[in-house]
Amino acid sequence: MSLKENIQSLSEQYLSEIIQIRRHLHAHPELSFKEYNTSKFISEKLKAWGISFKDGIVKTGIVAMITGTKKSSSPNPLQRGTESCIALRADIDALPITESNELEYRSKNTGVMHACGHDVHTASLLGAAKIISELKNEFSGTIKLIFQPGEEKAPGGASLMIKEGVLENPRPYGIFAQHVFTDLEAGKVGFRSGKYMASTDEIYLTVKGKGGHAAMKDTYINPLLIASEILIALASKFSMPGSGGSKGEDIPTVLAFGKITGNGATNVIPNEVKLEGTFRTMDEVWRKEAHGILHQIAVAKAKSMGGDCEVNILTGYPALVNDEKMTGKARIHAENFLGKENIIDLELRMTGEDFSFYAEKIPACFYRLGTGNKAKGITSGVHTPTFNIDESALKTGMGLMAWIALCELNTIMDTNF
């Protein structure tokens, strides 16, 4: 039996168990950096399968390692037996959303839900770990399995795990991760080389005026009017083509505000108004420049209307850039494993991912795992209370991760795979 057939067979064999693992995780979601029971559950599975690991990284993070026993004779400097290392990553946290699905495994933790598919990511990586452990004699080198907390909350668990040395001892020469994609049917995956996802910054504006009785127009400076003018000015600036930087490039950019708090009344003008929003783009130079422009416009507009504005910008995740060579190889591996007809090209996205922190350090590939099924009505997007998946996607999820990792660590891809 070829390596590919072996992995496909094991994926089918383990599917029922991995589905149950996913359902357990889905029923017991935990918020970012509070994934204590999730971490314990993962540790118990790894221990039962005889896979060595270290827990307690950023409190709830886990790193497992599987070393192959196959002797390598490749002249490729990236394939040096046990000195070679490739990493696979899954995030483990959930979101503050109340699930509305009527499922036997619906969330038992009120107000918390795996609405972004991290239960799928974790279950898939556990499945891949079990497959890889079973096939130690089929590869040389080390596969590092990263179970990461806090992807959904700044500063991002990836950045913290990197600070605690997750990319050292040994240092991977590349890292892969997958993310659920309900728009894509189960059994399919998508790839995009180069720039793929946006940076994510949080914007907090405190617009200051002078409160008073609404009927006495000459006695107050209305911060709500100032705030509205700031919103219009910012929208005008950041929605124009060619607004992306001093050179006039048309860089994909989003500035949007989703919350405004006035705390006044029908006849009470408050002293201040608070605005909260997000800024996203694909270029780090323009990102820094835009922060300054945003600050200048907000303050200048407020002062021109007799008020003031405090600007607080919390820098979040950088833009996610997939290494072209690593992604190109991963796509070929996926085509060989799933068939070319099941591989699609992904569009640029303005959503963000803290996997970008890994991609800044080492060559990385972040791809999409199809989890939808229109015939079964499984179409709800992530971050919604009705999000769910076609669980057959777990077979693809675990199998493809194992296949990509083993292909990377083997000397060459040949027809016997």
C-alpha distance (Angstrom), angle and dihedral (degrees) to the residues before:
residue distance angle dihedral
M1 . . .
S2 3.83 . .
L3 3.79 121.8 .
K4 3.80 91.0 -107.2
E5 3.79 92.2 51.4
N6 3.80 89.6 46.7
I7 3.80 92.6 54.0
Q8 3.80 92.7 44.3
S9 3.81 90.6 50.0
L10 3.82 92.9 48.4
S11 3.82 91.0 46.8
E12 3.80 89.1 55.6
Q13 3.80 91.8 43.7
Y14 3.82 94.2 50.6
L15 3.81 97.2 38.9
S16 3.80 96.4 97.4
E17 3.81 91.7 50.7
I18 3.80 93.3 46.5
I19 3.81 90.8 49.1
Q20 3.81 88.8 55.3
I21 3.81 89.8 48.6
R22 3.78 90.3 51.2
R23 3.80 91.6 48.5
H24 3.81 91.8 50.2
L25 3.81 90.3 51.3
H26 3.79 91.5 45.7
A27 3.81 91.6 51.8
H28 3.81 92.6 49.1
P29 3.82 106.9 42.7
E30 3.79 121.9 169.4
L31 3.78 131.0 -163.7
S32 3.80 125.7 -111.2
F33 3.81 115.1 -61.6
K34 3.81 90.4 2.3
E35 3.83 96.8 81.8
Y36 3.82 94.7 123.9
N37 3.81 98.3 136.2
T38 3.80 91.2 40.4
S39 3.80 89.9 53.6
K40 3.79 91.3 48.2
F41 3.81 90.7 50.0
I42 3.82 92.4 51.1
S43 3.80 91.0 47.6
E44 3.80 91.4 51.9
K45 3.81 91.5 52.7
L46 3.79 93.5 48.3
K47 3.80 91.1 47.6
A48 3.81 91.9 49.6
W49 3.81 90.3 52.1
G50 3.81 93.5 48.2
I51 3.81 94.9 -114.3
S52 3.80 115.7 147.2
F53 3.78 117.0 -129.0
K54 3.78 146.4 160.6
D55 3.79 120.0 -133.8
G56 3.80 134.6 -173.7
I57 3.82 94.1 62.7
V58 3.81 105.7 149.8
K59 3.83 81.3 -4.9
T60 3.82 97.8 -75.9
G61 3.79 104.0 32.6
I62 3.80 123.3 108.4
V63 3.79 133.3 -160.4
A64 3.81 118.6 -165.4
M65 3.79 126.1 -174.0
I66 3.78 131.5 -154.9
T67 3.81 118.8 -174.1
G68 3.78 120.8 -160.8
T69 3.78 123.1 -131.7
K70 3.81 99.3 -151.7
K71 3.81 114.6 116.5
S72 3.80 113.1 -120.9
S73 3.80 124.9 -146.7
S74 3.79 97.6 171.5
P75 3.84 118.5 134.3
N76 3.82 88.8 -149.5
P77 3.84 107.0 115.9
L78 3.78 89.9 -144.5
Q79 3.80 90.7 58.5
R80 3.79 104.9 58.3
G81 3.76 104.4 147.3
T82 3.79 113.8 -107.4
E83 3.82 91.3 -2.4
S84 3.82 89.5 71.1
C85 3.79 117.9 90.3
I86 3.79 134.0 -179.3
A87 3.81 124.1 -177.1
L88 3.80 132.8 -142.4
R89 3.80 120.5 -166.7
A90 3.81 136.8 -161.0
D91 3.82 127.9 176.9
I92 3.81 117.8 -135.4
D93 3.83 108.5 -167.2
A94 3.81 130.4 102.9
L95 3.81 136.3 -147.6
P96 3.83 134.8 -104.9
I97 3.82 93.3 -108.1
T98 3.80 129.3 124.1
E99 3.80 109.2 -127.3
S100 3.81 117.4 -128.5
N101 3.82 97.7 -176.6
E102 3.80 115.2 117.3
L103 3.79 98.0 -136.2
E104 3.78 132.6 139.7
Y105 3.79 87.4 -124.8
R106 3.81 97.6 43.2
S107 3.79 116.4 140.9
K108 3.80 114.9 -67.2
N109 3.81 90.8 -167.3
T110 3.80 107.4 83.3
G111 3.77 112.7 -128.7
V112 3.81 94.3 11.3
M113 3.80 125.1 95.3
H114 3.78 141.2 165.4
A115 3.79 89.4 -123.3
C116 3.80 95.0 147.9
G117 3.79 97.7 53.5
H118 3.77 99.2 -109.7
D119 3.80 87.8 137.1
V120 3.81 86.0 60.7
H121 3.80 92.2 47.8
T122 3.80 92.3 50.1
A123 3.80 94.8 45.0
S124 3.81 91.0 47.5
L125 3.80 92.3 51.2
L126 3.79 90.8 48.0
G127 3.79 88.7 51.1
A128 3.80 90.7 48.6
A129 3.81 89.2 49.3
K130 3.78 91.3 54.0
I131 3.81 92.0 48.4
I132 3.81 93.4 46.4
S133 3.81 91.7 48.0
E134 3.79 89.1 52.2
L135 3.82 90.6 52.4
K136 3.82 101.1 46.1
N137 3.78 91.0 131.1
E138 3.82 90.8 58.4
F139 3.81 97.8 67.4
S140 3.77 144.5 32.5
G141 3.79 125.0 -138.6
T142 3.79 132.2 37.1
I143 3.78 132.5 -63.2
K144 3.79 114.0 -154.4
L145 3.83 115.1 -155.0
I146 3.80 114.3 -157.1
F147 3.81 119.1 -162.7
Q148 3.78 101.5 -171.5
P149 3.81 130.6 -163.6
G150 3.79 128.5 -149.5
E151 3.80 105.6 25.4
E152 3.80 90.6 145.9
K153 3.80 97.1 54.3
A154 3.79 132.6 61.8
P155 2.96 133.4 -81.3
G156 3.82 82.4 32.4
G157 3.77 126.9 -127.2
A158 3.81 90.6 -112.5
S159 3.80 92.6 64.5
L160 3.81 91.4 47.9
M161 3.82 94.6 46.9
I162 3.80 89.6 50.3
K163 3.81 89.3 53.0
E164 3.81 88.7 52.5
G165 3.80 90.9 54.0
V166 3.80 104.4 -100.0
L167 3.81 90.6 147.0
E168 3.80 94.1 52.0
N169 3.82 137.1 75.7
P170 2.96 90.2 55.6
R171 3.78 107.9 14.7
P172 3.82 112.4 -145.4
Y173 3.78 116.4 -131.3
G174 3.80 88.3 -147.9
I175 3.80 143.0 7.1
F176 3.82 134.4 -150.5
A177 3.80 133.9 -165.3
Q178 3.79 136.2 169.2
H179 3.80 133.3 -150.4
V180 3.78 131.2 -158.5
F181 3.81 116.8 -103.6
T182 3.80 116.7 -170.4
D183 3.82 92.2 -174.3
L184 3.80 87.0 67.6
E185 3.80 121.8 68.8
A186 3.80 118.2 -113.8
G187 3.79 111.4 -93.1
K188 3.80 93.6 41.1
V189 3.82 131.5 91.3
G190 3.79 135.2 -167.6
F191 3.80 135.1 -143.7
R192 3.80 137.7 -169.7
S193 3.79 126.4 -177.4
G194 3.79 122.0 -145.8
K195 3.80 122.1 4.0
Y196 3.78 110.0 17.2
M197 3.82 113.9 149.2
A198 3.79 134.2 28.2
S199 3.77 134.2 -109.8
T200 3.80 113.2 -107.3
D201 3.80 125.5 -141.6
E202 3.81 129.2 171.3
I203 3.79 117.4 -132.9
Y204 3.81 122.1 -154.8
L205 3.82 119.8 -178.1
T206 3.79 124.8 -177.0
V207 3.80 108.2 -164.0
K208 3.80 112.4 -160.7
G209 3.77 126.8 -157.9
K210 3.79 133.8 141.5
G211 3.79 120.8 -80.4
G212 3.77 127.9 -138.9
H213 3.79 148.2 126.9
A214 3.78 110.5 -38.9
A215 3.80 92.0 -135.3
M216 3.81 92.9 58.3
K217 3.81 101.1 70.9
D218 3.80 96.4 175.4
T219 3.81 94.4 56.6
Y220 3.80 102.5 60.0
I221 3.78 143.4 48.9
N222 3.79 107.1 -141.5
P223 3.85 111.1 -134.2
L224 3.82 90.1 -168.2
L225 3.79 90.6 64.1
I226 3.79 90.4 45.9
A227 3.81 90.5 49.1
S228 3.81 91.2 50.7
E229 3.80 91.4 51.3
I230 3.80 90.7 48.9
L231 3.81 90.5 51.6
I232 3.81 91.6 50.4
A233 3.82 92.8 46.8
L234 3.80 92.7 48.9
A235 3.78 93.0 45.3
S236 3.79 90.1 51.3
K237 3.80 93.2 50.1
F238 3.78 99.2 43.9
S239 3.79 98.1 40.7
M240 3.81 96.0 56.3
P241 3.83 118.7 105.4
G242 3.78 110.0 -109.8
S243 3.81 92.8 24.9
G244 3.80 91.0 122.1
G245 3.77 102.6 104.6
S246 3.78 142.7 -33.5
K247 3.82 91.9 -68.6
G248 3.80 91.1 59.9
E249 3.81 96.6 -115.7
D250 3.79 117.0 163.8
I251 3.81 95.8 -123.9
P252 3.83 115.9 174.7
T253 3.81 104.9 -102.5
V254 3.79 136.9 170.1
L255 3.80 126.4 -169.4
A256 3.80 112.6 173.3
F257 3.79 135.1 159.2
G258 3.79 119.4 -149.3
K259 3.79 103.1 173.5
I260 3.78 136.2 48.9
T261 3.81 123.9 174.6
G262 3.81 122.0 -170.2
N263 3.81 105.7 159.2
G264 3.75 92.7 -158.7
A265 3.81 128.6 117.7
T266 3.80 138.9 -131.1
N267 3.79 89.5 -77.3
V268 3.81 100.7 20.3
I269 3.79 123.0 88.0
P270 3.83 109.8 -156.9
N271 3.79 124.7 -136.7
E272 3.78 93.0 -123.4
V273 3.79 145.3 11.6
K274 3.78 126.7 -149.2
L275 3.80 124.0 -146.0
E276 3.81 126.0 -168.3
G277 3.77 125.4 -168.2
T278 3.77 149.0 139.9
F279 3.78 134.2 -107.1
R280 3.81 120.0 -159.1
T281 3.76 134.5 174.8
M282 3.80 144.2 148.5
D283 3.80 101.5 -124.9
E284 3.82 124.4 71.2
V285 3.83 95.1 -156.7
W286 3.80 91.9 51.2
R287 3.80 89.6 43.5
K288 3.81 92.1 61.9
E289 3.79 92.4 41.7
A290 3.80 91.3 50.1
H291 3.80 91.8 53.8
G292 3.80 88.8 59.7
I293 3.80 93.2 46.6
L294 3.79 91.7 48.9
H295 3.79 90.9 50.8
Q296 3.80 92.9 47.7
I297 3.82 95.0 49.0
A298 3.82 95.0 46.7
V299 3.80 95.1 48.2
A300 3.82 95.3 41.8
K301 3.79 93.7 49.0
A302 3.80 92.6 48.2
K303 3.81 93.0 49.3
S304 3.80 92.0 47.1
M305 3.82 87.2 60.2
G306 3.79 95.5 46.7
G307 3.79 97.6 -97.3
D308 3.79 138.6 86.9
C309 3.78 139.0 -126.1
E310 3.79 132.2 -145.9
V311 3.80 112.8 -151.7
N312 3.79 122.0 -156.9
I313 3.81 117.9 179.0
L314 3.79 117.4 -173.6
T315 3.79 108.4 -158.4
G316 3.78 109.4 -136.7
Y317 3.79 134.4 174.8
P318 3.81 121.1 -15.7
A319 3.79 122.1 -121.7
L320 3.79 113.5 -76.8
V321 3.79 112.9 -118.9
N322 3.80 117.8 -176.3
D323 3.79 114.0 -143.8
E324 3.80 105.4 -112.6
K325 3.80 97.0 -142.1
M326 3.82 94.6 43.9
T327 3.80 92.4 45.7
G328 3.79 92.3 46.2
K329 3.80 91.0 53.9
A330 3.81 92.1 45.5
R331 3.79 90.4 52.5
I332 3.82 90.9 52.7
H333 3.81 89.8 48.9
A334 3.82 89.5 50.5
E335 3.81 92.6 48.5
N336 3.80 90.1 51.9
F337 3.80 91.8 48.0
L338 3.81 101.7 40.4
G339 3.80 104.6 17.9
K340 3.82 126.8 -102.0
E341 3.79 91.2 -94.9
N342 3.81 89.5 66.3
I343 3.81 96.3 54.2
I344 3.82 121.9 85.9
D345 3.80 137.6 -176.7
L346 3.80 113.3 -111.2
E347 3.79 125.6 -135.6
L348 3.80 123.7 -127.0
R349 3.82 111.5 -87.8
M350 3.81 130.8 -154.1
T351 3.78 91.6 -154.5
G352 3.81 117.4 101.9
E353 3.80 138.5 -129.9
D354 3.80 131.7 -169.9
F355 3.82 88.7 -139.7
S356 3.81 80.8 87.8
F357 3.81 88.5 79.8
Y358 3.82 89.9 63.7
A359 3.80 89.9 46.0
E360 3.82 89.6 57.1
K361 3.81 90.2 57.4
I362 3.81 105.6 38.4
P363 3.83 137.9 7.1
A364 3.80 107.1 -73.2
C365 3.79 142.5 -175.4
F366 3.79 122.9 -161.2
Y367 3.80 113.1 -175.7
R368 3.81 137.8 173.9
L369 3.79 126.3 -108.1
G370 3.79 114.7 -150.6
T371 3.81 110.1 -126.6
G372 3.80 103.8 159.7
N373 3.79 131.1 106.6
K374 3.80 116.1 -175.3
A375 3.80 92.6 -173.1
K376 3.81 89.8 59.4
G377 3.81 93.3 41.6
I378 3.82 93.2 -112.0
T379 3.79 98.1 144.9
S380 3.83 107.5 115.7
G381 3.78 113.8 126.1
V382 3.78 127.8 -125.9
H383 3.81 119.8 -79.6
T384 3.80 91.6 34.3
P385 3.84 127.0 114.2
T386 3.83 91.0 -121.8
F387 3.80 97.5 51.2
N388 3.80 113.3 137.1
I389 3.82 138.7 146.4
D390 3.77 142.4 -133.6
E391 3.79 96.7 -108.0
S392 3.80 92.9 -146.8
A393 3.83 83.1 79.1
L394 3.80 87.9 75.5
K395 3.80 89.6 70.8
T396 3.80 89.3 56.6
G397 3.80 91.7 41.5
M398 3.79 97.8 55.0
G399 3.79 96.5 33.8
L400 3.79 96.5 50.1
M401 3.82 93.6 46.6
A402 3.80 90.7 51.8
W403 3.81 91.9 45.0
I404 3.82 94.7 49.5
A405 3.81 92.1 47.8
L406 3.80 94.2 48.4
C407 3.80 92.9 44.8
E408 3.79 89.4 52.2
L409 3.77 93.2 51.2
N410 3.79 97.9 42.7
T411 3.77 117.6 89.0
I412 3.81 96.1 -113.4
M413 3.76 139.2 -12.2
D414 3.78 108.3 -109.5
T415 3.76 138.0 172.1
N416 3.80 91.5 -97.1
F417 3.82 90.6 69.8
